[in-house]
Amino acid sequence: LCDDLRRMAALPGNYYNFHPGSHVGQGVDTGISQICDALKKALAPGYPVTVLLETMAGKGSEIGGRFEELRAIIDGVGHPNIGVCLDTCHMYDAGYDIVNNLDAVIDEFDKIIGIDKLCAIHLNDSKNTLSSHKDRHEIIGEGNLGLEALARIINHPQLKNLPFELETPNDLEGYAREIALLRGLYNE
């Protein structure tokens, strides 16, 4: 982490996205404490890159499947350059119903973390059902989120101007099709 962040500092104004980690049986509080300690050691005052905690599916002993866990890390680190990247597959698999209640999920995120901390979105469909806690990405429109929900996400007024990244199981032609499809669904 320290080595990565040192290299990223050479590119000021960028984002460094990472999965917070797992507590491996030591408990959520211990896991959060260890993540905070690592980030505090790695982040120098005035660090020029924003570190993004990615929302997770909550599988096994994974940290970050609940907004409260991400908030605890943000508070525990106490550095201004900590933000969040929402992963649509992970959120859905964690139990956040972004298919039927997107506005409520965004309101909950704002209440717990603050919408000002939302910096990026990993746009993925999911092979799994809501609350499966499995983290299996699917091609855009072929999973359980579906095209209608993904179109609402990319066009939501609080999300649409953020950077979106695809992490779907695809090849270059498949990514090109997904990008064209999403551009066709985007309302400028």
C-alpha positions in Angstrom: 0.0 0.0 0.0 2.8 2.5 0.9 4.6 1.7 -2.3 1.5 2.1 -4.4 0.6 5.4 -2.8 4.1 6.7 -3.2 3.9 6.0 -6.9 0.4 7.5 -7.2 1.6 10.7 -5.6 3.6 11.3 -8.8 0.2 11.7 -10.6 -1.6 14.3 -8.4 -5.4 14.6 -8.6 -6.0 11.0 -9.4 -7.9 8.2 -7.6 -6.4 5.1 -5.9 -9.2 2.6 -5.6 -8.9 -0.4 -3.4 -10.9 -3.1 -1.6 -10.6 -2.4 2.1 -9.7 -5.9 3.2 -11.0 -8.7 5.4 -10.9 -9.3 9.2 -10.1 -13.0 8.7 -12.0 -14.1 11.7 -10.8 -11.3 14.1 -14.0 -9.4 13.9 -15.2 -6.3 12.1 -13.9 -3.8 14.7 -10.4 -5.3 14.6 -10.5 -5.4 10.8 -11.5 -1.8 10.6 -8.9 -0.8 13.1 -6.2 -2.5 11.1 -7.3 -0.9 7.8 -7.3 2.5 9.5 -3.8 1.9 10.9 -2.5 0.9 7.5 -4.0 3.9 5.8 -2.7 6.3 8.4 0.8 5.0 8.0 0.6 5.2 4.2 -1.0 8.6 3.8 1.2 11.6 4.4 -0.3 15.0 5.3 -1.1 16.8 2.0 -1.2 13.6 0.0 -2.2 14.6 -3.5 -4.3 11.6 -4.5 -7.8 10.6 -3.3 -7.9 7.1 -1.9 -11.2 5.4 -2.7 -12.7 2.7 -0.5 -14.7 0.4 -2.7 -18.1 -0.9 -1.5 -17.9 -4.7 -1.1 -20.4 -7.6 -1.3 -19.8 -8.6 2.3 -18.7 -12.2 1.6 -16.9 -14.1 4.3 -15.0 -11.8 6.6 -14.8 -8.9 4.0 -15.0 -5.4 5.3 -17.0 -2.7 3.4 -20.3 -4.5 2.7 -22.1 -1.9 4.9 -21.9 1.8 4.6 -21.3 2.0 8.3 -18.1 0.1 7.9 -16.8 2.5 5.3 -17.8 5.5 7.4 -15.9 4.0 10.4 -12.7 3.7 8.2 -13.1 7.3 6.9 -13.5 8.5 10.5 -10.7 6.3 11.8 -8.2 7.5 9.2 -9.2 11.2 9.5 -7.5 12.2 6.3 -9.3 14.6 3.9 -8.4 12.6 0.8 -10.5 9.5 1.5 -13.6 8.8 -0.7 -15.8 6.0 -1.8 -16.3 4.1 -5.1 -19.6 2.4 -5.4 -19.5 -0.9 -7.2 -23.1 -1.7 -8.4 -22.6 -5.5 -8.3 -21.1 -5.4 -4.9 -23.8 -3.1 -3.5 -26.6 -5.3 -4.8 -24.9 -8.5 -3.6 -24.4 -6.8 -0.2 -28.2 -6.2 0.1 -28.6 -2.6 -1.2 -31.6 -2.8 -3.5 -30.4 -0.4 -6.3 -32.8 -2.1 -8.7 -36.1 -1.1 -6.9 -35.0 1.6 -4.4 -32.0 3.5 -5.9 -33.1 6.8 -4.4 -33.4 5.3 -0.9 -30.0 3.7 -1.2 -28.4 7.0 -2.3 -30.2 8.8 0.5 -28.8 6.2 3.0 -25.3 6.6 1.6 -25.6 10.4 2.0 -26.9 10.1 5.5 -24.2 7.6 6.6 -21.1 8.6 4.5 -22.1 11.9 2.8 -22.6 12.2 -1.0 -19.5 14.5 -1.1 -17.4 11.4 -0.4 -18.7 9.6 -3.5 -16.1 9.9 -6.2 -16.5 7.1 -8.7 -18.7 4.1 -9.7 -17.8 0.7 -10.9 -20.7 -0.2 -13.2 -21.3 -3.9 -13.3 -24.3 -6.2 -13.6 -24.5 -9.1 -11.1 -24.8 -12.9 -11.6 -26.4 -13.1 -8.2 -29.6 -12.2 -6.4 -30.0 -9.4 -3.9 -28.1 -10.0 -0.6 -26.2 -13.0 -2.0 -22.9 -11.8 -0.6 -21.0 -13.4 -3.5 -19.5 -10.8 -5.8 -19.9 -12.2 -9.3 -19.9 -9.6 -12.0 -22.0 -10.0 -15.1 -22.1 -8.4 -18.6 -24.2 -5.2 -18.7 -27.8 -6.1 -19.1 -27.4 -9.9 -18.7 -27.5 -10.1 -14.9 -29.9 -9.4 -12.1 -29.6 -5.7 -12.1 -30.7 -5.4 -15.7 -30.6 -2.6 -18.2 -33.4 -0.5 -16.8 -31.7 -0.3 -13.4 -28.3 0.4 -14.9 -29.9 3.2 -17.0 -31.4 4.8 -13.9 -28.0 4.6 -12.2 -26.0 6.3 -15.1 -28.7 9.0 -15.4 -29.3 9.7 -11.7 -28.7 13.4 -11.0 -26.4 12.7 -8.1 -24.4 10.1 -10.0 -24.4 10.9 -13.7 -21.4 13.3 -13.6 -19.1 10.8 -11.8 -16.5 8.7 -13.6 -18.0 5.2 -14.4 -15.8 2.2 -15.0 -16.7 -1.2 -16.4 -15.4 -4.4 -14.7 -17.6 -6.9 -16.5 -16.4 -10.3 -17.7 -15.8 -9.4 -21.3 -13.4 -9.1 -24.2 -12.5 -5.9 -26.1 -15.5 -6.3 -28.6 -17.8 -6.9 -25.6 -16.6 -3.8 -23.9 -17.1 -1.8 -27.1 -20.7 -3.1 -27.3 -21.3 -2.3 -23.6 -20.0 1.2 -24.0 -22.1 1.8 -27.1 -25.2 0.4 -25.3 -24.6 2.6 -22.2 -24.0 5.7 -24.3 -27.3 5.1 -26.0 -29.0 5.0 -22.6 -27.3 8.1 -21.2 -29.4 11.3 -21.1 -27.3 14.3 -21.6 
